[in-house]
């Protein structure tokens, strides 16, 4: 990708960001607060207007962001990701035909299987509106599990382990890395966490107004 830009009305944003991503790779985007890290994802997903010079996917030019950065090519675990006012199962499947076995496997990869099995309701445990009945760490792990129920070519994560202790975060990062190697996929992780940086193959620092 070359010269990705996203400028807000107040002049903030990102300018001329360039990066490459390879199969089997975990790339972490770092940088100061308000440097525009999350704006990169917002631009790619069309949440905010963006411009770019060129995007190549497997060597072929992508003329429109919307043809690439959407399901089933992409799966996300973002700060803005929402949980339904429903059960654990409903929040994992989102109405899709996904078996309980697959749900438990995803929860295991998110270090949440044992916890949910100890709850009286199990997969039928209610989360409340946007996970209000869960802790911050439980919500992040549930969103992580939901992401892993997909097998896309690209994973995007935005501070997806910020509420987790170091050991749990390391396990999730390891499981993500194993998944992208297994599927010949790739992941972009926005984070300033030293744990995430340690798991990454490469680090790209986004400077203020880059």
C-alpha positions as CSV (number, residue, x, y, z in Angstrom):
1,X,0.0,0.0,0.0
2,X,1.4,3.4,-0.9
3,X,0.5,7.0,0.2
4,X,-2.6,6.2,2.3
5,X,-4.0,9.5,3.6
6,X,-7.0,10.4,5.8
7,X,-7.3,14.1,6.8
8,X,-10.1,15.3,9.2
9,X,-11.7,18.7,9.1
10,X,-9.4,20.0,11.9
11,X,-6.3,19.1,9.9
12,X,-5.5,16.0,12.0
13,X,-5.0,12.6,10.4
14,X,-2.5,10.5,8.5
15,X,-0.6,11.5,5.4
16,X,1.3,9.3,2.9
17,X,1.5,6.1,5.0
18,X,3.2,3.2,3.2
19,X,3.5,-0.4,4.3
20,X,3.7,-3.9,3.0
21,X,2.3,-7.0,4.6
22,X,3.4,-10.6,3.9
23,X,1.7,-13.9,4.3
24,X,2.3,-15.4,7.8
25,X,3.3,-12.1,9.2
26,X,2.2,-10.1,12.2
27,X,2.8,-6.4,11.8
28,X,2.3,-4.1,14.7
29,X,1.6,-0.4,14.2
30,X,2.9,1.7,17.1
31,X,3.1,5.4,17.8
32,X,2.1,8.2,20.2
33,X,-1.5,8.8,21.3
34,X,-3.4,10.6,18.6
35,X,-0.7,9.9,16.0
36,X,-3.3,8.4,13.7
37,X,-2.9,4.6,14.2
38,X,-6.6,3.9,14.5
39,X,-7.2,6.3,11.6
40,X,-5.4,3.8,9.3
41,X,-8.0,1.2,10.0
42,X,-10.9,3.6,9.8
43,X,-9.6,4.7,6.4
44,X,-9.2,1.1,5.1
45,X,-12.7,0.2,6.2
46,X,-14.3,3.3,4.7
47,X,-15.4,4.7,8.0
48,X,-13.7,7.9,7.1
49,X,-12.8,9.3,3.7
50,X,-9.4,8.3,2.5
51,X,-7.1,8.5,-0.5
52,X,-4.3,6.4,-1.7
53,X,-1.9,6.0,-4.6
54,X,-1.9,2.3,-4.9
55,X,-3.0,-0.9,-3.2
56,X,-1.7,-4.2,-4.4
57,X,-3.2,-7.6,-3.3
58,X,-1.2,-10.6,-4.3
59,X,0.5,-8.5,-6.9
60,X,-2.8,-7.2,-8.5
61,X,-4.0,-3.7,-8.1
62,X,-7.1,-3.1,-5.9
63,X,-9.1,-0.1,-7.4
64,X,-11.6,0.1,-4.5
65,X,-11.0,-0.4,-0.8
66,X,-14.4,-1.9,-0.3
67,X,-13.6,-4.8,-2.6
68,X,-10.9,-6.0,-0.2
69,X,-11.3,-4.7,3.3
70,X,-14.5,-6.6,4.2
71,X,-15.7,-10.1,5.1
72,X,-14.7,-12.8,4.2
73,X,-11.3,-11.4,3.3
74,X,-11.0,-9.5,6.6
75,X,-11.8,-10.3,10.3
76,X,-11.5,-7.7,13.0
77,X,-11.2,-7.2,16.7
78,X,-11.4,-3.4,17.3
79,X,-11.9,-1.0,20.1
80,X,-15.2,-0.1,18.5
81,X,-16.4,-3.7,18.1
82,X,-19.8,-4.2,19.7
83,X,-21.3,-7.0,21.7
84,X,-25.0,-7.9,21.4
85,X,-27.4,-7.8,24.3
86,X,-27.5,-11.6,24.1
87,X,-25.7,-14.8,25.1
88,X,-22.1,-15.8,24.7
89,X,-23.1,-18.1,21.9
90,X,-25.1,-15.4,20.1
91,X,-22.2,-13.0,20.3
92,X,-19.9,-15.6,18.9
93,X,-22.0,-16.8,16.0
94,X,-23.8,-13.6,15.1
95,X,-26.6,-15.7,13.6
96,X,-24.2,-17.8,11.5
97,X,-24.4,-21.6,11.4
98,X,-21.5,-22.3,13.8
99,X,-21.5,-25.3,16.0
100,X,-21.0,-25.3,19.8
101,X,-17.8,-27.3,19.2
102,X,-16.4,-24.5,17.1
103,X,-17.4,-21.9,19.7
104,X,-15.6,-23.8,22.5
105,X,-12.5,-24.1,20.3
106,X,-12.5,-20.4,19.7
107,X,-13.0,-19.7,23.4
108,X,-10.1,-22.0,24.2
109,X,-7.8,-20.0,21.8
110,X,-9.0,-16.8,23.6
111,X,-8.2,-18.3,27.0
112,X,-11.8,-18.1,28.0
113,X,-13.1,-21.7,27.7
114,X,-12.6,-22.8,31.3
115,X,-14.2,-19.6,32.6
116,X,-17.4,-19.9,30.5
117,X,-17.7,-23.6,31.3
118,X,-17.7,-22.7,35.0
119,X,-20.6,-20.3,34.5
120,X,-24.0,-21.9,35.2
121,X,-25.3,-20.8,31.8
122,X,-22.2,-21.8,29.9
123,X,-22.7,-20.6,26.3
124,X,-26.1,-19.4,27.2
125,X,-24.7,-16.9,29.7
126,X,-26.0,-13.3,29.0
127,X,-23.5,-10.6,28.4
128,X,-25.7,-7.6,28.7
129,X,-25.7,-4.6,26.3
130,X,-22.3,-4.3,24.8
131,X,-20.9,-6.7,27.4
132,X,-21.8,-4.7,30.5
133,X,-22.0,-7.9,32.5
134,X,-18.5,-8.9,31.6
135,X,-15.2,-7.4,32.7
136,X,-13.0,-5.5,30.3
137,X,-10.7,-8.5,29.9
138,X,-13.6,-10.9,29.3
139,X,-15.1,-8.7,26.7
140,X,-11.8,-8.4,24.9
141,X,-11.3,-12.2,24.9
142,X,-14.9,-12.8,23.7
143,X,-14.3,-10.4,20.8
144,X,-11.0,-12.2,20.1
145,X,-12.7,-15.6,20.0
146,X,-15.4,-14.2,17.6
147,X,-12.6,-13.0,15.3
148,X,-11.0,-16.4,15.3
149,X,-14.3,-18.1,14.2
150,X,-13.5,-16.7,10.8
151,X,-10.6,-17.9,8.6
152,X,-9.8,-14.7,6.6
153,X,-6.7,-13.6,4.8
154,X,-6.3,-10.5,6.9
155,X,-6.8,-9.9,10.6
156,X,-7.0,-6.4,12.1
157,X,-6.7,-5.8,15.8
158,X,-6.8,-2.5,17.7
159,X,-5.6,-2.6,21.3
160,X,-7.3,-6.0,21.5
161,X,-5.4,-7.2,24.6
162,X,-5.0,-3.9,26.5
163,X,-7.2,-5.1,29.4
164,X,-5.4,-8.5,29.8
165,X,-2.5,-9.5,32.1
166,X,0.8,-10.2,30.4
167,X,0.6,-14.0,30.5
168,X,-2.9,-14.1,29.0
169,X,-1.9,-11.5,26.3
170,X,1.1,-13.6,25.4
171,X,-1.1,-16.7,25.0
172,X,-3.5,-14.8,22.7
173,X,-0.7,-13.4,20.6
174,X,0.8,-16.8,20.3
175,X,-2.5,-18.4,19.2
176,X,-3.0,-15.6,16.7
177,X,0.4,-16.1,15.3
178,X,-0.2,-19.9,14.9
179,X,-3.5,-19.2,13.1
180,X,-2.0,-16.8,10.5
181,X,0.9,-19.2,9.9
182,X,-1.6,-22.1,9.6
183,X,-3.9,-20.3,7.1
184,X,-1.1,-18.4,5.3
185,X,-2.8,-15.2,6.4
186,X,-1.5,-12.0,7.9
187,X,-2.4,-9.6,10.8
188,X,-2.1,-5.9,11.6
189,X,-2.1,-5.2,15.3
190,X,-2.4,-1.6,16.5
191,X,-0.7,-1.4,19.9
192,X,2.1,0.1,22.0
193,X,2.2,-2.9,24.2
194,X,5.6,-4.5,24.7
195,X,4.0,-7.9,24.7
196,X,2.5,-7.3,21.3
197,X,5.8,-5.9,20.0
198,X,7.6,-9.0,21.2
199,X,5.2,-11.2,19.2
200,X,5.3,-9.2,16.0
201,X,7.5,-9.9,13.0
202,X,7.8,-6.2,12.2
203,X,7.0,-2.9,13.8
204,X,5.9,0.3,12.0
205,X,5.9,3.5,14.0
206,X,3.3,6.0,12.9
207,X,4.4,9.5,13.8
208,X,2.2,12.5,14.5
209,X,0.6,13.6,11.2
210,X,2.5,11.0,9.3
